[in-house]
Amino acid sequence: MLGRLKRWRAERFAARHPFPDAAWAEARGRLPLLAALDDAEAAALGERAWQFLHAKRLSLHPELAESTPFDLPAQLALAAQACLLTLGWSDDDHAEAFANVHEVLILPDAFQRRVEEMDEFGVMHEYDDERAGETSYQGPVVVAFPDLMESGDFSGFNVLIHEFAHKLDMGNSLDVDGFPPLPREIDPREWHRVFMAVWEDLQAHLERGETTPIDDYAATHPGECFAVCCEAFFTAPDLLHDAYPALHDLLARYFRQDPLARLPERDLEEIEATHHDRH
């Protein structure tokens, strides 16, 4: 009975909202991340992105709405980057993972938040933090338009993947902690062990004054470590595999995907030239 109901809903949605093949082809043509998908992956992701656009609100700040074209291919490209995280999961798991996503809000530029943070000695510090994106448990996914426009390639930076990784992280808690709900085949002890090894290695690099193998923003908080590693897994999988092969393989099992197989050929100079510094 449940299967028939799902099929009926899918058929009803398709009848009411015919899939925009031309717009999806344009969206894929604009972003290397989407162009690299094989035909089966692209077809599945396109359908998920189309449904996402009808299930969630996509809001432009008034300044952008007045001055910035944001056509259907652009909207599909945004939705597809979010849905790329769950492409390897079932429809039910995908829906559950983003059940706490209600709106994506696009702002004209990076924004600042006043942050209070206690150090290891119990001293509270306040500072203004400039952000490309943010999210909360039931709040919107907020992204800055310039950073959105810089997402979608294989540079290792993707503000949408980063913020939607936080939403996955909050699937079992009100805040990010780097420990999302795990499938049965992944032992939580293995997850903790692998991520702790990465965390400790990042801290060791910083203590020695060395450049970290992945974006050093990952070393600021376990939740940010998870989000940055998700960015790297999808948009610089070769770098992540070379730096932390155990983590790469763990994320491949978690996401049930192999972005490394999609990666276009490139050289180290290109990777360094396109690296984005968050600070």
N, C-alpha and C positions, 0 to 999 in steps of 0.2 A: 504493500500500500504506500509506504513512504517513498519507494523508488518511483512509483507511478506519479506521485504528487510532484516530486522533483522534476521529472520529465515534462509534466504538464506546465509547470512554472517556467521551465527553460523554453519550451515551445511558445508559450504566451509572450515571454520577454522578446524572443526573436521575431515574433510576428509584429509586435508593437514597436520594436526598435531594431530595424534591419541593420546588420553589421556594416559599418562604413569602410569598405575595402580600400577605397582610394585614399581616404584620410589615414588609415593605418599604414598603408604603403609609404605615404609621405612622412609619417612619424618615424618609421624605421629608417627612411633615407636620411633623416636629419641627425640621428644619434648612432654613433658606431656601436654602442652597447646593445642596441636593438637590432642593428643590421647584422651583427655577428651571430644571431640566433639561427638555428636550422629551421626548416619549414614547419616541422611539427611543433617545435617550441614557440615559434612565432605565432602560429595559429592559436595555440592554447593561451599564450600571453595576451594576444589581441582580444580574445573573448573576455578574459578576466578584466582587462583594462576597461573595456566597454561597459561591462557590468559595474565596475568600480565607479565610473563616472555617473552612473544613474543611482548608485546607492549612497554616495558621499557628496558633501557639498565642496565645491571648488570655488574659493572666494578670492578675488583680486582686491587689494587695497584701492580705494577710490582714485588715488593718484595714478595707479597703473591702469585701472579700468578706463580712464579717460584718454590715456596716451599710448598704451601699449597693445598692439594686436596680440591676441591670444586665441588663435583659431583652434579648430577641432584637432588637427594633427598635434598641436602643442599640448592640448589637454590630454590626448591619448598618450603622448610621450611621457607626460608627468605620471599618469596613472600606471603606465607600464613599468616605469622604474620602481614604483612602490610595490607593484604586484610581482616583480621579478624575484623578490625574496621568497615568496611562497609558491613559485612556479612548479616546484617539484612535489608539492603537497596536494592532497586531495581537496576537492571543493569544500568539504566540510571543515577541514583543518584550516584552509585559507580563510574561510568566513569567520571562524572562531578567533584566529590570530588577529584579525583586524576589526573585531567586534567593538573595540573601544576607540576606533577611528570614526569620527563623525564629520570632520571638516579639514580641508587643507587651505590654509590662509597664506597668501603670497604678499609680502611686503616690498616696498620699493627698494629698500637697501638694508644692509646689516643694521642691527639694533643693539641697544645696550640694556643690560639688566644689572641692578644693584645686587651684589652677592655678599653674603656673610659666611665666613668659613673659619672654623676653629683649627688651629695648628696642633702639632703633637704635644705642645706644652700647655694647651688649654687656653691659649690666647686667641680671642676673636679678631679676625681681620675683615674689613669691608673694602670692596673695590667695585669698579664698574667693569663689567665683562661684555665685550663686543661679540655678538653671536650671528652666525649665518642661519641658524635654525634653532628651534626648541620644541618640546612637546611635554605634555603631562598626561596623567592617567586617563582622564576623561576630556582633556582639553584638545584644542585643534593642533594639528601639525603645522607649525609656522616655519616658513622658509623665506629667505631673502631672494628677490628676483635675480640679482647679478650672480649669486651662487647657484641658483637653479639653472641659469643659462650656461654656467660652466660645468654642469653635471651632464653625464651621458656618454662620456668617453672612457678610455682606459688609462687615465692618469692617476688613479687611486683615490680621487676625490668624488664624492657624490652626496650632496646634502640630503636628498630624498632617501637614499638607502640608509644613511646615518640616522635620520630621525625616525624612519619606520622601523629600523632595528630597535630603537628605544621602545616603540610600541610593542614589538615582540617580547622584549625584556620585561615589560610591565604586564605580561599575560598572567603572572602569578603574584604580583605585588603592586603596591601603589606607587613605587618609585623604581628607578633603574638600579640594578645591582650586578649586572653581568651574568645573571643566572635565570634565563628564560625557561618556560615549560619545556621539558625534554621528551622526545619520543621514547618508547619503552626500550628500544635497542641501544640507547646511550645511557651508560651508568653515570649518575650524578658525580660519583667520585672521580671518574675519568675526566669529566668536564672540568671539575675543580682543579685537578692535578695539572691538566694541560694549560688551562688559562693562568694558573698561578705561576707556572714555569715561564710563560710569556711575560706576565706582570713583573716578576722578579728580574728577568733579563732586561726589560725596559728600564727599571729603576737602576740597575747596575750600570747600564750605559750612561744614564744621566749623571750618576755619581762620579763616573770617570771623565765626564765632560765630553763624551763621544756622541756622535749622531746615532739616533735610534734606527733600527732596521725598517720600522714603519713609523708613521706620523707620531711624534712624541705626545700629541694630545691624548693618545691611548694611555699614557702613564699618569694621567691626572685623576682617574677614578675608574673603578672596575666596570661601571656601566659604560663609560666612554671607551674603555678598552674593547668591550664587546662590539660597540657600534663602529669604531674605527676598523676593527678586524673584519667586520661585515663589509664595509666599504672596500677594503683591500681584497677580500675574497672575490667580490664580483667585478671589480674594476682594475685590480692589479694582482691577479691570482698568482702570477709567476713570482712576483716579489714576496708575497706572503709564503708561498711554497718554499722558496729558497731560504727565507729567514726562519720560518717556523713550520716545518713540514708536518709535525704532529697536529698542530692547530689547523692547518689547511685541510688535512684529512678528516679531522673531527667536524669541521664546518661543512665539508662535502657530504658527510653522512647526515648531519643535522638538516641541511637544506635539500639534500637529495639531488644535488646538481654538481656539474663539473665545468665551471666557467673557464678553467684552464684550457679545455678543449676548444673553446670559442675564441681564445685570444689571438688577435692578428700578430704576425711577426713584427718585432720591433727591436731596437737596440737600446743599450743602457743610456746613451746620450739623450735619446728621445724621452725616456722615462724621467730622467733628471730634469729635462727642460720643461716638462709638463707637471712636475711635482708642485702641489699646492701647500703653502705654509698657512696654518690657521691663525698664527699670531701676528 
